[in-house]
């Protein structure tokens, strides 16, 4: 991770090579018959708006588009024609979302490597965004009320960074066994990696698919499980000092699905009792060669994705739908994930504890650099006022 050297916000953003906008733009034809709001400008406008506003809106983007700071951020030598908020809205509705998906994957790869987070634990989970059915015509009904429509975001968090995301609006994806199975199945970055998920995902066919694809997993299960035991593993006598449960059994065998069909692969069933309340807990995994207490400790790290979702909703406005078309929702969630990658990489590299402070310092450093550039363009020397700029 950069040899322990801190990096500024501007240095981090500078790791994104300029040529990827041109190459992905040509590949996805994002700018076909478009003269004003190009894919690159839309990328930078949405990113800049997410970093500079606590509540994203089309009018915020309209105002920032013509600000001096955004023009410097985008490229001060490039002319940016003015556009009204309704033009920005229409562009988000129709712009090729594949362009932003490919940018997200590319940018994740850059910062994942920068943080040196190969062979790290991954966490998979989902969160919902709800809106009145009068405002959001697409979406699923998750509950008795027909007055709300919901959009589901399912995310793989690999190490510190979001690595994969899917947007679901159909009712069948209310089931985590369908949504998370599809997410993990499509995440090529998880091959030979360990991913943890909650007990919402129980499908035995999915477990066999993961195992066949060399994706290691740890999940929760109901304590009453249909299971054909093949081998009983010896329990570890020395319980780790930091363990919060006591392992009571550790075995290997075959699972059965709802049709009473046996799984193709062997799985490990680990049972334990939570120390603070005596509740029984059961894990299922295809990891056969690690200690039971280590498996339990890895599962406990799943809580990190809950903190990640809280960060998205509180600090990146993920609960506020700027656009309510499926294409627009996808564009905005990919941009939210890209912004999260930047802020979380900055947080990790600079060893900042809180999400809120990391985002704030990122914004301040970026603004300071933009001001310095404007001063230089005016013929001044920002070094004469170094005491005014952030030195954190």
KEZA-60361 format. One record per residue (C-alpha): x negated, y negated, z negated. Coordinates in nm, 2 decimals, padded with zeros to 4 digits, m for minus. Example, Ala and Ser with C-alpha at 12.3 -4.5 7.8 and 13.67 -1.06 7.14 Angstrom:
REM KEZA-60361
m01.23|00.45|m00.78
m01.37|00.11|m00.71
END
This chain:
REM KEZA-60361
00.00|00.00|00.00
m00.22|m00.28|00.13
m00.49|m00.18|m00.11
m00.30|m00.34|m00.39
m00.32|m00.68|m00.22
m00.01|m00.91|m00.25
00.16|m01.03|00.06
00.37|m01.34|00.13
00.72|m01.33|00.28
00.58|m01.48|00.61
00.30|m01.22|00.62
00.55|m00.94|00.57
00.78|m01.07|00.85
00.47|m01.10|01.07
00.43|m00.72|01.06
00.72|m00.69|01.30
00.56|m00.70|01.65
00.72|m00.95|01.88
00.72|m00.71|02.17
00.98|m00.48|02.01
01.25|m00.74|02.08
01.16|m00.75|02.45
01.13|m00.37|02.48
01.44|m00.28|02.29
01.63|m00.56|02.46
01.55|m00.41|02.80
01.62|m00.05|02.68
01.97|m00.14|02.54
02.05|m00.41|02.79
02.15|m00.63|02.50
02.11|m00.95|02.70
02.28|m00.84|03.02
02.46|m01.15|03.16
02.38|m01.34|02.84
02.21|m01.68|02.86
02.25|m01.84|02.51
02.27|m01.61|02.21
02.02|m01.34|02.31
01.96|m01.03|02.10
01.65|m01.17|01.95
01.81|m01.50|01.86
02.11|m01.31|01.70
01.87|m01.09|01.50
01.68|m01.39|01.37
01.99|m01.59|01.30
02.16|m01.32|01.10
01.84|m01.24|00.91
01.78|m01.61|00.84
02.14|m01.66|00.73
02.13|m01.36|00.49
01.81|m01.50|00.33
01.95|m01.85|00.30
02.31|m01.81|00.19
02.46|m01.64|m00.11
02.78|m01.59|00.09
02.75|m01.52|00.46
03.00|m01.67|00.71
03.02|m01.76|01.07
03.02|m02.13|00.99
02.70|m02.09|00.78
02.54|m01.93|01.09
02.67|m02.21|01.31
02.51|m02.47|01.08
02.18|m02.29|01.04
02.15|m02.22|01.42
02.06|m02.59|01.48
01.86|m02.65|01.16
01.50|m02.75|01.20
01.39|m02.46|00.97
01.56|m02.20|01.18
01.42|m02.34|01.50
01.07|m02.31|01.35
01.15|m01.96|01.22
01.27|m01.85|01.56
01.00|m02.02|01.77
00.97|m02.40|01.77
00.87|m02.40|02.14
01.19|m02.22|02.24
01.50|m02.42|02.31
01.80|m02.29|02.12
02.13|m02.42|02.27
02.41|m02.51|02.02
02.69|m02.26|01.97
03.01|m02.28|01.78
03.11|m02.03|01.52
03.37|m01.87|01.75
03.09|m01.80|02.01
02.88|m01.64|01.74
03.18|m01.43|01.63
03.25|m01.32|01.99
02.88|m01.23|02.04
02.88|m01.01|01.72
03.20|m00.84|01.84
03.05|m00.74|02.18
02.67|m00.73|02.14
02.53|m00.38|02.17
02.50|m00.24|01.82
02.24|00.02|01.94
01.99|m00.27|01.97
02.02|m00.34|01.60
02.02|00.03|01.51
01.69|00.08|01.69
01.55|m00.24|01.53
01.64|m00.10|01.19
01.47|00.23|01.26
01.16|00.06|01.39
01.14|m00.19|01.11
01.19|00.09|00.85
00.91|00.29|01.00
00.67|m00.01|00.98
00.73|m00.09|00.62
00.76|00.27|00.51
00.41|00.32|00.64
00.30|m00.01|00.49
00.41|00.10|00.14
00.25|00.44|00.20
00.56|00.62|00.09
00.52|00.94|00.28
00.64|01.25|00.09
00.87|01.06|m00.14
01.20|01.15|m00.29
01.51|01.05|m00.09
01.85|00.98|m00.23
02.18|01.00|m00.04
02.51|00.84|m00.14
02.81|00.63|m00.02
02.98|00.31|m00.11
03.30|00.14|00.01
03.40|m00.21|00.12
03.78|m00.28|00.09
03.98|m00.55|00.26
04.35|m00.62|00.30
04.51|m00.42|00.58
04.64|m00.75|00.72
04.28|m00.86|00.78
04.11|m00.52|00.86
04.31|m00.31|01.11
04.05|m00.03|01.12
03.94|00.17|00.82
04.04|00.46|00.59
04.30|00.49|00.32
04.13|00.61|00.01
04.41|00.60|m00.25
04.78|00.55|m00.29
04.79|00.19|m00.16
04.85|00.13|00.21
04.77|m00.24|00.16
04.39|m00.19|00.16
04.17|m00.05|00.44
03.82|00.07|00.35
03.49|00.10|00.54
03.24|00.36|00.41
02.87|00.31|00.42
02.66|00.62|00.37
02.29|00.56|00.31
01.97|00.76|00.27
01.72|00.57|00.05
01.38|00.71|00.11
01.14|00.60|m00.16
01.21|00.23|m00.21
01.36|00.16|00.13
01.69|00.24|00.32
01.59|00.49|00.59
01.93|00.58|00.75
02.28|00.45|00.74
02.62|00.55|00.89
02.94|00.35|00.91
03.26|00.55|00.87
03.62|00.43|00.92
03.82|00.75|00.98
04.01|00.92|00.70
03.83|01.25|00.73
03.51|01.08|00.61
03.66|01.02|00.27
03.52|01.36|00.19
03.15|01.33|00.10
03.11|01.69|00.22
03.17|01.56|00.57
03.02|01.21|00.55
02.69|01.29|00.36
02.65|01.62|00.56
02.66|01.42|00.88
02.43|01.15|00.75
02.17|01.40|00.62
02.20|01.62|00.93
02.12|01.32|01.15
01.83|01.19|00.95
01.52|01.33|01.12
01.30|01.15|00.87
01.41|01.40|00.60
01.25|01.70|00.76
01.03|01.87|00.49
01.13|01.60|00.25
01.34|01.63|m00.07
01.68|01.46|m00.07
01.92|01.44|m00.38
02.29|01.39|m00.37
02.58|01.40|m00.61
02.84|01.68|m00.64
03.06|01.52|m00.37
02.87|01.73|m00.11
02.95|02.10|m00.17
02.98|02.25|00.18
02.79|02.58|00.20
02.76|02.55|00.58
02.59|02.21|00.53
02.34|02.37|00.28
02.25|02.63|00.54
02.21|02.36|00.81
01.98|02.16|00.59
01.77|02.47|00.50
01.75|02.58|00.87
01.63|02.22|00.96
01.36|02.24|00.68
01.53|01.97|00.47
01.49|02.03|00.10
01.78|01.92|m00.12
01.90|01.90|m00.48
02.27|01.87|m00.55
02.52|01.90|m00.83
02.78|02.18|m00.85
03.08|02.27|m01.06
02.98|02.50|m01.35
03.22|02.77|m01.22
03.04|02.88|m00.90
03.10|03.18|m00.68
02.75|03.32|m00.66
02.57|03.65|m00.59
02.26|03.66|m00.81
01.96|03.83|m00.66
01.68|03.72|m00.91
01.66|03.57|m01.25
01.37|03.33|m01.30
01.18|03.31|m01.62
01.26|03.00|m01.83
00.98|02.75|m01.91
00.92|02.77|m02.29
00.76|02.42|m02.32
01.03|02.16|m02.26
00.88|01.82|m02.14
00.89|01.55|m02.39
01.09|01.31|m02.16
01.35|01.57|m02.06
01.71|01.47|m02.14
01.86|01.82|m02.10
01.78|02.18|m02.20
01.76|02.44|m01.92
01.96|02.75|m02.01
01.93|02.96|m01.69
01.74|02.96|m01.36
01.83|03.21|m01.09
01.83|03.27|m00.71
02.11|03.42|m00.50
02.37|03.37|m00.23
02.65|03.12|m00.24
03.00|03.17|m00.09
03.22|02.93|00.10
03.59|02.88|00.08
03.65|03.17|00.32
03.44|03.39|00.09
03.16|03.41|00.35
02.81|03.44|00.21
02.54|03.18|00.29
02.26|03.27|00.53
01.99|03.16|00.29
01.91|03.21|m00.07
01.97|02.92|m00.31
01.86|02.85|m00.66
02.12|02.78|m00.93
01.98|02.60|m01.24
02.20|02.54|m01.54
02.14|02.32|m01.84
02.30|02.14|m02.13
02.28|01.76|m02.17
02.11|01.68|m02.50
02.32|01.38|m02.60
02.66|01.54|m02.57
02.62|01.92|m02.50
02.79|01.89|m02.16
02.69|02.18|m01.92
02.54|02.08|m01.59
02.46|02.28|m01.28
02.22|02.21|m01.00
02.19|02.38|m00.66
01.87|02.36|m00.46
01.68|02.53|m00.18
01.35|02.44|m00.35
01.21|02.77|m00.49
00.86|02.69|m00.60
00.90|02.40|m00.84
00.98|02.40|m01.22
01.34|02.37|m01.33
01.27|02.07|m01.54
01.10|01.89|m01.25
01.41|01.97|m01.03
01.63|01.81|m01.30
01.40|01.51|m01.33
01.41|01.46|m00.95
01.79|01.47|m00.95
01.80|01.21|m01.23
01.63|00.96|m00.98
01.95|00.97|m00.78
02.06|00.67|m01.00
01.82|00.45|m00.79
02.06|00.45|m00.50
02.34|00.32|m00.73
02.11|00.02|m00.81
02.05|m00.02|m00.44
02.42|m00.05|m00.36
02.46|m00.30|m00.64
02.18|m00.51|m00.49
02.34|m00.49|m00.14
02.68|m00.61|m00.28
02.56|m00.87|m00.52
02.27|m01.03|m00.33
02.31|m00.94|00.04
02.69|m01.00|00.07
02.75|m00.64|00.18
03.10|m00.66|00.04
03.19|m00.96|00.26
03.28|m00.86|00.62
03.17|m01.14|00.85
03.32|m00.95|01.14
03.61|m00.70|01.13
03.56|m00.51|01.45
03.38|m00.17|01.43
03.10|m00.30|01.65
03.06|m00.61|01.44
03.06|m00.42|01.12
02.78|m00.19|01.25
02.57|m00.49|01.36
02.60|m00.65|01.02
02.53|m00.34|00.82
02.21|m00.27|01.03
02.11|m00.63|00.97
02.18|m00.59|00.60
01.96|m00.29|00.59
01.68|m00.47|00.77
01.70|m00.76|00.52
01.70|m00.51|00.24
01.39|m00.34|00.38
01.20|m00.68|00.39
01.31|m00.78|00.04
01.24|m00.44|m00.12
00.90|m00.41|00.05
00.82|m00.75|m00.08
00.94|m00.65|m00.42
00.73|m00.34|m00.42
00.41|m00.49|m00.28
00.42|m00.78|m00.52
00.52|m00.57|m00.82
00.83|m00.78|m00.90
01.08|m00.61|m01.13
01.42|m00.77|m01.05
01.61|m00.76|m00.72
01.74|m01.11|m00.77
01.40|m01.26|m00.84
01.24|m01.08|m00.55
01.49|m01.21|m00.31
01.46|m01.57|m00.45
01.09|m01.57|m00.43
01.10|m01.43|m00.08
01.33|m01.71|00.03
01.11|m01.98|m00.14
00.79|m01.85|00.01
00.95|m01.84|00.36
01.09|m02.19|00.32
00.75|m02.32|00.21
00.58|m02.18|00.51
00.85|m02.33|00.74
00.81|m02.67|00.58
00.43|m02.65|00.62
00.47|m02.57|00.99
00.70|m02.87|01.04
00.45|m03.10|00.87
00.18|m02.97|01.10
00.40|m03.03|01.41
00.44|m03.39|01.29
00.06|m03.43|01.27
00.03|m03.40|00.90
m00.17|m03.18|00.67
00.04|m02.97|00.42
m00.28|m02.89|00.23
m00.27|m03.24|00.09
00.04|m03.14|m00.10
m00.05|m02.78|m00.20
00.06|m02.85|m00.56
00.42|m02.88|m00.44
00.44|m02.54|m00.29
00.51|m02.21|m00.46
00.20|m02.03|m00.58
00.37|m01.73|m00.73
END
